[in-house]
Amino acid sequence: MSLSVFATIHPKPECLIEARDAILGILSETRAEAGCQHFTLHRNVDSDTLHLTEIWDDRAAFDAHHAQAYTRAVFERYEHLLAAPVELTFMHPLA
């Protein structure tokens, strides 16, 4: 069963562009990963919050993504760019 992930990212106000660009910089590599079905970045229209919608073949594919050097590099950058930790919601599609 596929795994859907909804990530909420809260950049510090002065770090919005850099936080956004960190993700944009790994889009093509992430989308090319085995097991990645969908990976799209969104910006909340009412705030500077970023959201990722992701669909992976399974949890192993998601975990493999987070083991990639480029993904780890984004999270290292985020230590200085975010006002709060990334919130991840894991879901399985029902229909």
DSSP file (Angstrom, degrees, kcal/mol; ACC not computed):
  #  RESIDUE AA STRUCTURE BP1 BP2  ACC     N-H-->O    O-->H-N    N-H-->O    O-->H-N    TCO  KAPPA ALPHA  PHI   PSI    X-CA   Y-CA   Z-CA
    1    1 A M              0   0    0      0, 0.0     0, 0.0     0, 0.0     0, 0.0   0.000 360.0 360.0 360.0 136.8    0.0    0.0    0.0
    2    2 A S        -     0   0    0     56,-0.1     2,-0.5     1,-0.1    55,-0.2  -0.244 360.0-132.6 -68.8 159.7    1.3    3.4   -0.9
    3    3 A L  E     -A   56   0A   0     53,-2.8    53,-3.0    89,-0.1     2,-0.4  -0.967  13.8-159.4-118.0 121.5    2.3    5.9    1.8
    4    4 A S  E     -AB  55  91A   0     87,-3.0    87,-2.9    -2,-0.5     2,-0.4  -0.817   9.6-166.8 -97.7 140.8    1.1    9.5    1.6
    5    5 A V  E     -AB  54  90A   0     49,-2.7    49,-2.6    -2,-0.4     2,-0.5  -0.993  11.6-165.6-130.6 134.1    3.0   12.1    3.6
    6    6 A F  E     -AB  53  89A   0     83,-2.4    83,-2.0    -2,-0.4     2,-0.5  -0.973  14.5-167.5-117.6 114.6    2.0   15.7    4.4
    7    7 A A  E     -AB  52  88A   0     45,-2.4    45,-2.1    -2,-0.5     2,-0.5  -0.877   7.3-159.9-107.3 132.6    4.9   17.8    5.7
    8    8 A T  E     -AB  51  87A   0     79,-2.6    79,-2.5    -2,-0.5     2,-0.5  -0.956   9.1-168.1-112.5 126.8    4.4   21.2    7.3
    9    9 A I  E     -A   50   0A   0     41,-3.1    41,-2.7    -2,-0.5    77,-0.1  -0.964   8.2-164.3-122.0 124.7    7.5   23.4    7.3
   10   10 A H        -     0   0    0     74,-0.5    73,-3.2    -2,-0.5    74,-0.8  -0.783  13.7-169.3-111.5  85.9    7.6   26.6    9.4
   11   11 A P  B     -D   82   0B   0      0, 0.0    71,-0.3     0, 0.0     5,-0.1  -0.383  34.0-101.3 -70.1 151.9   10.6   28.8    8.3
   12   12 A K    >   -     0   0    0     69,-3.2     3,-2.4     1,-0.1     4,-0.4  -0.489  41.9-110.5 -61.1 145.2   11.6   31.8   10.3
   13   13 A P  G >  S+     0   0    0      0, 0.0     3,-1.0     0, 0.0     4,-0.2   0.866 119.0  48.6 -51.9 -41.2   10.2   34.8    8.4
   14   14 A E  G 3  S+     0   0    0      1,-0.2     4,-0.2     2,-0.1     3,-0.1   0.544 111.9  51.5 -77.0  -4.6   13.6   36.0    7.3
   15   15 A C  G <> S+     0   0    0     -3,-2.4     4,-2.7    66,-0.2     5,-0.3   0.277  73.3 107.9-114.4   8.9   14.5   32.5    6.0
   16   16 A L  H <> S+     0   0    0     -3,-1.0     4,-2.8    -4,-0.4     5,-0.2   0.927  82.2  45.0 -55.0 -51.3   11.4   31.7    3.9
   17   17 A I  H  > S+     0   0    0     -4,-0.2     4,-2.8     1,-0.2    -1,-0.2   0.910 114.9  47.6 -64.2 -42.8   13.2   32.0    0.5
   18   18 A E  H  > S+     0   0    0      2,-0.2     4,-1.7     1,-0.2    -1,-0.2   0.896 113.2  48.5 -66.3 -39.3   16.2   30.0    1.6
   19   19 A A  H  X S+     0   0    0     -4,-2.7     4,-1.3     2,-0.2    -2,-0.2   0.921 113.3  47.8 -65.6 -43.7   14.0   27.3    3.1
   20   20 A R  H  X S+     0   0    0     -4,-2.8     4,-2.5    -5,-0.3     3,-0.4   0.938 111.3  50.3 -60.1 -47.7   11.9   27.1   -0.1
   21   21 A D  H  X S+     0   0    0     -4,-2.8     4,-1.9     1,-0.2    -1,-0.2   0.801 101.6  62.5 -64.8 -29.5   15.0   27.0   -2.3
   22   22 A A  H  < S+     0   0    0     -4,-1.7     4,-0.3     2,-0.2    -1,-0.2   0.915 110.9  38.9 -61.6 -41.6   16.5   24.2   -0.2
   23   23 A I  H >X S+     0   0    0     -4,-1.3     3,-2.0    -3,-0.4     4,-0.6   0.917 112.2  55.4 -74.7 -43.9   13.6   22.0   -1.2
   24   24 A L  H >< S+     0   0    0     -4,-2.5     3,-0.8     1,-0.3     4,-0.4   0.838 100.9  62.5 -57.2 -30.5   13.4   23.3   -4.8
   25   25 A G  T 3< S+     0   0    0     -4,-1.9    -1,-0.3     1,-0.2    -2,-0.2   0.659 109.3  38.7 -70.4 -16.0   17.0   22.3   -5.1
   26   26 A I  T <> S+     0   0    0     -3,-2.0     4,-2.6    -4,-0.3     5,-0.2   0.333  85.4 101.4-114.7   7.1   16.2   18.6   -4.5
   27   27 A L  H <X S+     0   0    0     -3,-0.8     4,-3.0    -4,-0.6     5,-0.2   0.944  83.9  44.4 -57.6 -52.5   13.0   18.3   -6.4
   28   28 A S  H  > S+     0   0    0     -4,-0.4     4,-1.3     1,-0.2    -1,-0.2   0.904 115.9  47.0 -64.5 -40.6   14.3   16.6   -9.5
   29   29 A E  H  4 S+     0   0    0      2,-0.2     4,-0.5     1,-0.2    -1,-0.2   0.920 114.8  47.2 -65.3 -42.4   16.5   14.2   -7.6
   30   30 A T  H >< S+     0   0    0     -4,-2.6     3,-1.5     1,-0.2    -2,-0.2   0.939 110.3  51.0 -64.7 -46.8   13.7   13.3   -5.3
   31   31 A R  H 3< S+     0   0    0     -4,-3.0    -1,-0.2     1,-0.3    -2,-0.2   0.763 108.4  54.3 -63.6 -23.9   11.2   12.8   -8.1
   32   32 A A  T 3< S+     0   0    0     -4,-1.3    -1,-0.3    -5,-0.2    -2,-0.2   0.545  84.9 112.6 -85.7  -8.0   13.7   10.5   -9.8
   33   33 A E  S X  S-     0   0    0     -3,-1.5     3,-1.8    -4,-0.5     2,-0.2  -0.348  80.4-103.9 -66.1 143.0   14.0    8.2   -6.7
   34   34 A A  T 3  S+     0   0    0      1,-0.2    -1,-0.1    22,-0.0     3,-0.1  -0.490 109.9  25.0 -60.7 132.0   12.7    4.7   -6.9
   35   35 A G  T 3  S+     0   0    0      1,-0.3    22,-2.4    -2,-0.2     2,-0.7   0.298  88.1 122.9  95.1 -10.6    9.5    4.6   -5.0
   36   36 A C  E <   +C   56   0A   0     -3,-1.8    -1,-0.3    20,-0.2    20,-0.2  -0.778  23.6 164.2 -89.2 117.3    8.6    8.3   -5.3
   37   37 A Q  E     +     0   0A   0     18,-2.9     2,-0.3    -2,-0.7    19,-0.2   0.718  69.3   5.8 -98.6 -28.5    5.2    8.7   -6.9
   38   38 A H  E     +C   55   0A   0     17,-1.6    17,-2.4     2,-0.0    -1,-0.4  -0.965  54.1 168.2-159.9 136.2    4.6   12.4   -6.1
   39   39 A F  E     +C   54   0A   0     -2,-0.3     2,-0.4    15,-0.2    15,-0.2  -0.759  17.1 162.8-154.9 102.0    6.6   15.2   -4.4
   40   40 A T  E     -C   53   0A   0     13,-2.4    13,-2.5    -2,-0.2     2,-0.4  -0.983  26.8-142.9-132.4 134.2    5.2   18.7   -4.6
   41   41 A L  E     -C   52   0A   0     -2,-0.4     2,-0.3    11,-0.2    11,-0.2  -0.770  21.9-178.1 -95.3 137.8    6.0   21.9   -2.7
   42   42 A H  E     -C   51   0A   0      9,-3.1     9,-2.6    -2,-0.4     2,-0.4  -0.924  19.3-142.6-130.8 155.0    3.3   24.3   -1.7
   43   43 A R  E     -C   50   0A   0     -2,-0.3     7,-0.2     7,-0.2     2,-0.1  -0.987  29.3-115.8-117.3 131.0    3.2   27.7    0.1
   44   44 A N    >   -     0   0    0      5,-2.9     3,-0.7    -2,-0.4     5,-0.1  -0.419  17.6-141.8 -61.2 132.4    0.3   28.5    2.4
   45   45 A V  T 3  S+     0   0    0      1,-0.2    -1,-0.1    -2,-0.1     3,-0.0   0.686  99.0  44.9 -73.1 -16.9   -1.7   31.4    0.9
   46   46 A D  T 3  S+     0   0    0      3,-0.1     2,-0.3     1,-0.0    -1,-0.2   0.437 122.5  13.8-106.0  -1.4   -2.3   32.9    4.4
   47   47 A S  S <  S-     0   0    0     -3,-0.7    -1,-0.0     2,-0.2     0, 0.0  -0.912  81.8 -95.1-156.8-179.9    1.2   32.5    5.9
   48   48 A D  S    S+     0   0    0     -2,-0.3     2,-0.3   -37,-0.1    -3,-0.1   0.091  77.5 128.5 -93.3  22.4    4.8   31.8    5.2
   49   49 A T        -     0   0    0    -39,-0.1    -5,-2.9    -5,-0.1     2,-0.3  -0.587  47.5-149.3 -79.3 139.9    4.3   28.1    5.9
   50   50 A L  E     -AC   9  43A   0    -41,-2.7   -41,-3.1    -2,-0.3     2,-0.4  -0.806  10.5-164.7-105.8 151.2    5.5   25.6    3.4
   51   51 A H  E     -AC   8  42A   0     -9,-2.6    -9,-3.1    -2,-0.3     2,-0.5  -0.997   7.6-156.7-136.4 141.0    3.9   22.2    2.7
   52   52 A L  E     -AC   7  41A   0    -45,-2.1   -45,-2.4    -2,-0.4     2,-0.5  -0.966   3.7-159.8-112.6 132.2    5.1   19.1    0.9
   53   53 A T  E     +AC   6  40A   0    -13,-2.5   -13,-2.4    -2,-0.5     2,-0.4  -0.966  22.9 176.1-107.3 127.3    2.7   16.6   -0.4
   54   54 A E  E     -AC   5  39A   0    -49,-2.6   -49,-2.7    -2,-0.5     2,-0.4  -0.964  21.9-168.3-133.2 144.6    4.4   13.3   -1.0
   55   55 A I  E     -AC   4  38A   0    -17,-2.4   -18,-2.9    -2,-0.4   -17,-1.6  -0.988  14.6-178.7-133.0 127.8    3.4    9.8   -2.1
   56   56 A W  E     -AC   3  36A   0    -53,-3.0   -53,-2.8    -2,-0.4   -20,-0.2  -0.858  39.3-117.9-121.5 154.5    5.8    6.9   -1.8
   57   57 A D  S    S-     0   0    0    -22,-2.4     2,-0.3    -2,-0.3   -21,-0.1   0.885  90.6 -34.3 -57.3 -38.2    5.5    3.3   -2.7
   58   58 A D  S  > S-     0   0    0    -23,-0.2     4,-1.7   -56,-0.2     3,-0.3  -0.948  73.0 -77.4-168.8 179.9    5.9    2.4    0.9
   59   59 A R  H  > S+     0   0    0     -2,-0.3     4,-3.0     1,-0.2     5,-0.2   0.846 123.7  60.2 -63.9 -34.3    7.6    3.4    4.2
   60   60 A A  H  > S+     0   0    0      1,-0.2     4,-2.2     2,-0.2    -1,-0.2   0.891 104.8  48.8 -62.1 -38.7   10.9    1.9    3.0
   61   61 A A  H  > S+     0   0    0     -3,-0.3     4,-1.9     2,-0.2    -1,-0.2   0.906 112.1  48.9 -67.0 -41.2   10.9    4.2    0.0
   62   62 A F  H  X S+     0   0    0     -4,-1.7     4,-1.9     2,-0.2    -2,-0.2   0.935 112.3  48.1 -61.8 -46.6   10.3    7.2    2.2
   63   63 A D  H  X S+     0   0    0     -4,-3.0     4,-0.8     1,-0.2    -2,-0.2   0.880 108.8  54.0 -63.0 -38.2   13.0    6.1    4.6
   64   64 A A  H  X S+     0   0    0     -4,-2.2     4,-0.6     1,-0.2     3,-0.5   0.882 106.0  53.8 -63.2 -37.7   15.4    5.6    1.7
   65   65 A H  H >< S+     0   0    0     -4,-1.9     3,-1.2     1,-0.2     6,-0.3   0.923 107.7  49.5 -60.6 -44.4   14.7    9.2    0.6
   66   66 A H  H 3< S+     0   0    0     -4,-1.9    -1,-0.2     1,-0.3    -2,-0.2   0.639 105.3  59.0 -72.9 -12.7   15.6   10.5    4.1
   67   67 A A  H 3< S+     0   0    0     -4,-0.8    -1,-0.3    -3,-0.5    -2,-0.2   0.588  81.8 108.6 -87.7 -11.8   18.8    8.5    3.9
   68   68 A Q  S <X S-     0   0    0     -3,-1.2     4,-2.5    -4,-0.6     3,-0.2  -0.372  76.4-127.1 -67.0 143.6   20.0   10.4    0.8
   69   69 A A  H  > S+     0   0    0      1,-0.2     4,-2.1     2,-0.2    -1,-0.1   0.878 109.1  52.9 -59.5 -39.3   22.8   12.8    1.3
   70   70 A Y  H  > S+     0   0    0      2,-0.2     4,-1.4     1,-0.2    -1,-0.2   0.849 110.0  47.9 -69.5 -32.5   20.9   15.7   -0.4
   71   71 A T  H  > S+     0   0    0     -6,-0.3     4,-2.0    -3,-0.2    -2,-0.2   0.922 111.5  49.5 -70.9 -43.9   17.9   15.1    1.9
   72   72 A R  H  X S+     0   0    0     -4,-2.5     4,-2.0     1,-0.2    -2,-0.2   0.879 107.5  56.2 -60.8 -36.8   20.1   15.0    5.0
   73   73 A A  H  X S+     0   0    0     -4,-2.1     4,-2.1    -5,-0.2    -1,-0.2   0.883 105.2  51.5 -63.7 -38.4   21.8   18.3    3.8
   74   74 A V  H  X S+     0   0    0     -4,-1.4     4,-2.4     1,-0.2    -1,-0.2   0.936 109.9  48.7 -62.7 -45.7   18.4   20.0    3.6
   75   75 A F  H  X S+     0   0    0     -4,-2.0     4,-0.8     1,-0.2    -2,-0.2   0.845 109.0  53.5 -65.5 -32.1   17.6   19.0    7.2
   76   76 A E  H >< S+     0   0    0     -4,-2.0     3,-0.7     1,-0.2     4,-0.3   0.917 110.4  46.8 -65.6 -42.3   21.0   20.2    8.3
   77   77 A R  H >X S+     0   0    0     -4,-2.1     3,-1.7     1,-0.2     4,-0.8   0.882 105.0  62.1 -63.4 -37.7   20.3   23.6    6.8
   78   78 A Y  H 3X S+     0   0    0     -4,-2.4     4,-2.1     1,-0.3    -1,-0.2   0.734  83.6  77.0 -63.5 -22.9   16.8   23.6    8.4
   79   79 A E  H << S+     0   0    0     -4,-0.8    -1,-0.3    -3,-0.7    -2,-0.2   0.816 109.1  29.9 -56.2 -28.5   18.4   23.5   11.8
   80   80 A H  H <4 S+     0   0    0     -3,-1.7    -1,-0.2    -4,-0.3    -2,-0.2   0.565 121.6  51.1-105.0 -13.5   19.1   27.3   11.3
   81   81 A L  H  < S+     0   0    0     -4,-0.8   -69,-3.2    -3,-0.1     2,-0.3   0.671  92.1  80.1-101.0 -19.4   16.2   28.2    9.0
   82   82 A L  B  <  -D   11   0B   0     -4,-2.1     4,-0.0   -71,-0.3   -73,-0.0  -0.666  55.6-155.7-102.4 147.9   13.1   26.9   10.8
   83   83 A A  S    S+     0   0    0    -73,-3.2    -1,-0.1    -2,-0.3    -4,-0.0   0.645  88.2  10.1 -84.9 -18.1   11.1   28.3   13.7
   84   84 A A  S    S-     0   0    0    -74,-0.8   -74,-0.5   -72,-0.0    -1,-0.2  -0.972  94.7 -81.2-154.2 158.8    9.9   24.8   14.6
   85   85 A P        -     0   0    0      0, 0.0     2,-0.2     0, 0.0   -75,-0.1  -0.257  57.8 -90.4 -61.9 153.8   10.6   21.2   13.6
   86   86 A V        -     0   0    0    -77,-0.1     2,-0.5     1,-0.1   -77,-0.2  -0.452  40.3-139.3 -63.2 133.5    9.1   19.8   10.4
   87   87 A E  E     -B    8   0A   0    -79,-2.5   -79,-2.6    -2,-0.2     2,-0.5  -0.876  17.8-164.1 -99.3 125.6    5.7   18.2   11.1
   88   88 A L  E     -B    7   0A   0     -2,-0.5     2,-0.5   -81,-0.2   -81,-0.2  -0.936   8.1-169.3-113.8 130.7    5.1   14.9    9.3
   89   89 A T  E     -B    6   0A   0    -83,-2.0   -83,-2.4    -2,-0.5     2,-0.4  -0.983  11.0-155.8-116.4 124.0    1.7   13.3    8.9
   90   90 A F  E     +B    5   0A   0     -2,-0.5     2,-0.3   -85,-0.2   -85,-0.2  -0.841  19.6 171.2-103.1 135.0    1.7    9.8    7.5
   91   91 A M  E     -B    4   0A   0    -87,-2.9   -87,-3.0    -2,-0.4    -2,-0.0  -0.963  28.3-144.0-141.6 154.4   -1.5    8.5    5.7
   92   92 A H        -     0   0    0     -2,-0.3   -89,-0.1   -89,-0.2     2,-0.1  -0.978  36.2-111.7-114.7 134.9   -2.7    5.6    3.7
   93   93 A P        -     0   0    0      0, 0.0   -91,-0.1     0, 0.0    -2,-0.0  -0.367  26.8-173.0 -66.5 143.1   -5.2    6.3    0.9
   94   94 A L              0   0    0     -2,-0.1     0, 0.0     0, 0.0     0, 0.0   0.665 360.0 360.0-106.1 -25.4   -8.7    5.0    1.5
   95   95 A A              0   0    0      0, 0.0     0, 0.0     0, 0.0     0, 0.0   0.325 360.0 360.0-149.3 360.0  -10.3    5.8   -1.9
